[in-house]
Amino acid sequence: MTHSGASRAGRPKTSAFVYPWDVNGDPAAPERIAALGVDQVTLASAYHSTRALTPRHPRHRIVTAEHAAVYYPADGDRWAGRELRPHPAGDWAPGDAHGEAADALRGAGLEVHTWVVLAHNSRLGAEHPDTSVVNAYGDRYPWAPCIAQPATRAYLADLAAEAAVRPGAAGTELESLGWYGLQHLHAHDKTAGVGLGDAGQYLMALCFCPACRTGYGEQGLDADELAAAVREALEPLWRGTGDDTGWPTVEKLLGEPVAAATRAWRDGQARTLQETAVTAVRAAAPEGFQVLLHADPVTYHCGANAGVDPAWILSVADGVVVPCASGTGLLAPFAEHARADTVLAANFTVVSGMGGSPATLAADRDRARAQGATELRLYHAGLASDGDLAAVREALR
């Protein structure tokens, strides 16, 4: 395992998220990123579809990544004959875009870690609809592969290993390694009309694909009866009359034994996938390669920051990257189970236009350290304005 620790002038090691297209074609980008005062970049190697601003690039201002893709040449032997396989990027990140950017960033003295998005893939759902999460109404979520399906699990574990362990990378951060649900923007998103809250998000994330229906049966539930109960439980939310206290509301709506059975199935599938993927990465990586997960300390939460049991995940991975844009409270449950070599990275948005607060980064950093954070992550060096980057430089100086 890799040891975390302070870097420049005793402050926490700091990494900025970057896309390959922020660097490739812009000779000034590596030194500009290094001048922020960061020690590392977390560089996307496998990513979902997006439309991104590039406010300083000499060739373009907008990059449209049309579908989920890998930003390096995939291993033909690994994927030969397999129905589920990664796709290369189009002209937004051609060839070995990750390798080109990584070389340039290392040339500026920055350590490079890979950034791998896994169970969030609209193209996979479009081409293979049966892989998608199916909610209690029968609606498919093409952006959300069901992680209980054996073929999908095998695909995700192999993708994790390949996309994580790129030449010269010192570590990886695995995002979306768990259940995905309704949340997260999908095309022109129009889903905010009803506030679902934690309970509603969980109920809308429950999957009823064949694999999950079988899994519920193994937990003693009838899948048809469960789907009907979920639909009934959601009715007050659609009317705007439901309350939401998180998991207690789920237990109230479904009944404690039924709610616990659904969570047992989902938690078990997420946990075994996470362990399998981390093991696959370690098997492919050199000694000392750092493996972190983007994580949330509440196991029933789903999305880019996978819900995990803090004690368990820190026995599997080297550490976690924890969302802190809305406060540092999620750090404490992980800090309770951290070892001396555990990486506990606080992730702050530093793009003002995306709700970030670069001007308060120094104070935010201090609060995060008080909650046990050992490192910082900054989202996102390529998307931020010049003013935002100046505030980051001041905070890290």
Residue, then its C-alpha position, 0 to 999 in steps of 0.5 A: m500500500t502507498h503511504s499518504g502524507a503531507s507534501r509542500a510546506g507540510r500541507p496535504k498532498t493535493s491533486a487536480f482533476v484534468y481531462p486529456w483535452d485540457v492538455n493535448g494541443d495546449p503546450a502551456a497547460p502542464e506548467r499552468i497546472a503545476a503552477l497552481g501548487v498541486d502535486q498530482v493530477t487525476l487524469a481521465s482515462a475512461y469517462h462518460s459522455t460530457r460537454a466540457l468548457t476549455p476556457r484557455h485552450p488555443r484550439h477550442r472552447i467546447v469539447t463534446a465527448e459524445h459517448a462513454a469511452v476510453y482515452y487510450p488504445a484498448d487491449g484487443d486481446r483482452w476484449a476479443g470476442r466479448e459483447l461488452r467492451p469499451h469504445p475508443a473516443g472520437d475526435w475529442a480524445p483520439g489515439d492514446a490521448h491519455g498517454e500523451a497528456a500524462d507524458a506532458l504533465r509528468g514533464a512538468g513535475l506532476e505525479v499522474h494518477t488515472w481517473v476511471v469512471l465505471a458503472h455510468n455509461s449511456r452507450l453501454g445501455a443504448e447498445h445493450p439495453d438488457t444491461s441497464v437498471v430497470n426501476a419498479y415501473g419498468d423504465r430502463y436507465p441506460w446510463a446505469p448498468c446493473i452491477a448484479q449482472p455477471a457479464t457486466r461485473a466481468y466487464l467492469a472489473d476488466l475495464a477497471a484494471e485496464a483503464a487504471v494501470r496506464p504506463g507511468a501512472a502511480g495510482t488510480e481513482l475509481e469512480s461510480l464503482g457501485w450502484y447508479g440510480l436516477q441522479h446525475l445529468h442525462a442529456h437535457d435533464k428534466t427530473a428535478g420537478v419532484g424532490l425525491g430526497d434520499a428515500g425516493q432516490y433509493l426507491m427509484a434506484l431499486c433494480f428489477c432486471p432478471a438478475c435482481r429479481t432473482g437476487y430478491g428471491e434469494q432474500g425471501l422477497d417476491a419481486d412482483e410484490l416488491a415492485a408493487a410496494v415500491r410503486e405504492a411507496l412512491e405515490p406520496l412523493w409524486r403528489g408532493t406530500g411525502d416526508d423524507t428522513g432517509w433510511p427510516t422513511v424507506e423502512k416505514l414505507l416498505g416495512e423494516p424486513v423488506a427494506a433490509a432485504t433489499r439493502a442486503w442484496r444491493d450491498g452484497q453485490a456492490r461490495t463483491l464488485q468493489e473487491t473484485a475490481v480492486t483485486a483486478v487492478r492490483a493484479a495488473a499494477p506495479e507494487g506501490f500503486q495506489v487504489l482509491l474509490h470515490a465513496d460515500p459512507v452511507t451504503y444505500h446511497c448510489g451514484a458517482n460516489a458509491g455508497v460503502d461501509p467505511a470500515w470494510i472499504l478501507s480494508v480493501a482499498d488504500g483510501v477514498v475520495v470523499p465529496c466535500a463541496s457541501g461540507t466536510g461531514l462525510l469525512a468523519p465516518f471514514a476517519e474513524h476507521a483510517r489507519a496510518d497509511t490510509v488516504l482520505a482525500a477531501n474533494f472540493t469543487v473549485v469552479s465557481g460556475m458549478g457551485g464551487s468556492p475557490a475563494t474559501l479553499a484554504a479554510d475548507r482545507d483546514r476544516a477537512r484536515a480537522q475531520g481527518a483528511t490527509e489529501l485534497r482533490l480539486y475539481h476541476a483544473g480544466l473547467a475553472s476560470d482564470g479567476d478561480l485558478a488564481a484563487v486556488r494558487e493563493a490558497l495553496r501558496 
